[in-house]
Amino acid sequence: MRFFKTFLPLALISGGVFIGFGDRFLPAPLNAYSYQTREQINQTLLGLVEKPKSNKKNVFEKVKEETKFDAFDERTLKKIDPYSPQNKK
């Protein structure tokens, strides 16, 4: 029982240091393993969390449709703003 009380905290601390900071100070083959392990854990944890459904595209399309101009409006805009990029030839 004493073995587990001593070994478990030591193993957890060593594992945490390996995963968290191992790519900064360990030699070549081990630093890559540390980095890959940390990235896999990050990807797994991010995969567990649902991504919020973004409706940005829908909002932009709605604004685009609301602000569409017909031919008359485009001619009017040219008269109002002669320096707009649309009026460059």
C-alpha positions as a Markdown table, in Angstrom:
| # | Residue | x | y | z |
|---|---|---|---|---|
| 1 | Met | 0.0 | 0.0 | 0.0 |
| 2 | Arg | 2.8 | 2.4 | 0.8 |
| 3 | Phe | 4.2 | 1.7 | -2.7 |
| 4 | Phe | 1.1 | 3.1 | -4.4 |
| 5 | Lys | 1.1 | 6.2 | -2.1 |
| 6 | Thr | 4.6 | 6.9 | -3.2 |
| 7 | Phe | 4.5 | 5.8 | -6.8 |
| 8 | Leu | 1.1 | 7.3 | -7.9 |
| 9 | Pro | 1.9 | 11.0 | -7.1 |
| 10 | Leu | 5.4 | 10.6 | -8.6 |
| 11 | Ala | 4.0 | 9.0 | -11.8 |
| 12 | Leu | 1.3 | 11.7 | -12.2 |
| 13 | Ile | 3.8 | 14.6 | -11.7 |
| 14 | Ser | 6.3 | 13.0 | -14.1 |
| 15 | Gly | 3.6 | 12.4 | -16.7 |
| 16 | Gly | 2.3 | 16.0 | -16.4 |
| 17 | Val | 5.8 | 17.4 | -16.8 |
| 18 | Phe | 6.5 | 15.1 | -19.8 |
| 19 | Ile | 3.2 | 16.1 | -21.5 |
| 20 | Gly | 3.3 | 19.8 | -20.6 |
| 21 | Phe | 6.9 | 20.7 | -20.9 |
| 22 | Gly | 8.8 | 17.8 | -22.3 |
| 23 | Asp | 9.2 | 19.1 | -25.8 |
| 24 | Arg | 11.2 | 22.1 | -24.4 |
| 25 | Phe | 14.0 | 20.2 | -22.6 |
| 26 | Leu | 14.0 | 16.5 | -23.6 |
| 27 | Pro | 16.4 | 15.2 | -26.2 |
| 28 | Ala | 15.3 | 14.7 | -29.9 |
| 29 | Pro | 13.1 | 11.5 | -29.9 |
| 30 | Leu | 11.4 | 12.2 | -26.6 |
| 31 | Asn | 10.5 | 15.9 | -27.3 |
| 32 | Ala | 8.6 | 14.8 | -30.4 |
| 33 | Tyr | 6.7 | 12.2 | -28.4 |
| 34 | Ser | 5.8 | 14.8 | -25.8 |
| 35 | Tyr | 4.5 | 17.2 | -28.3 |
| 36 | Gln | 2.5 | 14.6 | -30.2 |
| 37 | Thr | 1.0 | 13.3 | -26.9 |
| 38 | Arg | -0.1 | 16.8 | -25.9 |
| 39 | Glu | -1.6 | 17.5 | -29.3 |
| 40 | Gln | -3.5 | 14.3 | -29.3 |
| 41 | Ile | -4.9 | 15.1 | -25.8 |
| 42 | Asn | -5.9 | 18.5 | -27.0 |
| 43 | Gln | -7.6 | 17.2 | -30.1 |
| 44 | Thr | -9.5 | 14.5 | -28.0 |
| 45 | Leu | -10.7 | 17.1 | -25.5 |
| 46 | Leu | -11.7 | 19.5 | -28.2 |
| 47 | Gly | -13.6 | 16.7 | -29.9 |
| 48 | Leu | -15.6 | 16.0 | -26.8 |
| 49 | Val | -16.9 | 19.6 | -26.7 |
| 50 | Glu | -19.6 | 20.3 | -29.3 |
| 51 | Lys | -18.8 | 23.2 | -31.6 |
| 52 | Pro | -21.5 | 25.9 | -31.5 |
| 53 | Lys | -23.4 | 26.1 | -34.7 |
| 54 | Ser | -22.5 | 29.4 | -36.3 |
| 55 | Asn | -25.0 | 31.1 | -38.4 |
| 56 | Lys | -22.6 | 33.8 | -39.6 |
| 57 | Lys | -23.0 | 32.7 | -43.2 |
| 58 | Asn | -26.7 | 32.9 | -42.9 |
| 59 | Val | -26.5 | 36.4 | -41.3 |
| 60 | Phe | -24.2 | 37.6 | -44.1 |
| 61 | Glu | -26.5 | 36.2 | -46.8 |
| 62 | Lys | -29.5 | 37.8 | -45.2 |
| 63 | Val | -27.7 | 41.2 | -45.0 |
| 64 | Lys | -26.5 | 40.8 | -48.6 |
| 65 | Glu | -30.1 | 40.1 | -49.8 |
| 66 | Glu | -31.5 | 43.1 | -47.9 |
| 67 | Thr | -28.9 | 45.4 | -49.4 |
| 68 | Lys | -29.1 | 44.3 | -53.0 |
| 69 | Phe | -29.4 | 47.1 | -55.5 |
| 70 | Asp | -31.2 | 47.2 | -58.8 |
| 71 | Ala | -29.8 | 49.0 | -61.9 |
| 72 | Phe | -31.4 | 52.3 | -60.9 |
| 73 | Asp | -29.8 | 52.2 | -57.4 |
| 74 | Glu | -26.3 | 51.5 | -58.9 |
| 75 | Arg | -26.6 | 54.4 | -61.3 |
| 76 | Thr | -27.7 | 56.6 | -58.4 |
| 77 | Leu | -24.7 | 55.4 | -56.3 |
| 78 | Lys | -22.4 | 56.4 | -59.1 |
| 79 | Lys | -23.8 | 59.9 | -59.1 |
| 80 | Ile | -23.5 | 60.1 | -55.3 |
| 81 | Asp | -20.0 | 58.7 | -55.0 |
| 82 | Pro | -17.9 | 59.2 | -58.1 |
| 83 | Tyr | -14.7 | 58.0 | -56.3 |
| 84 | Ser | -16.0 | 54.5 | -55.4 |
| 85 | Pro | -14.1 | 51.5 | -56.8 |
| 86 | Gln | -17.1 | 50.6 | -58.9 |
| 87 | Asn | -16.8 | 53.8 | -60.9 |
| 88 | Lys | -13.1 | 53.3 | -61.8 |
| 89 | Lys | -12.5 | 52.5 | -65.4 |
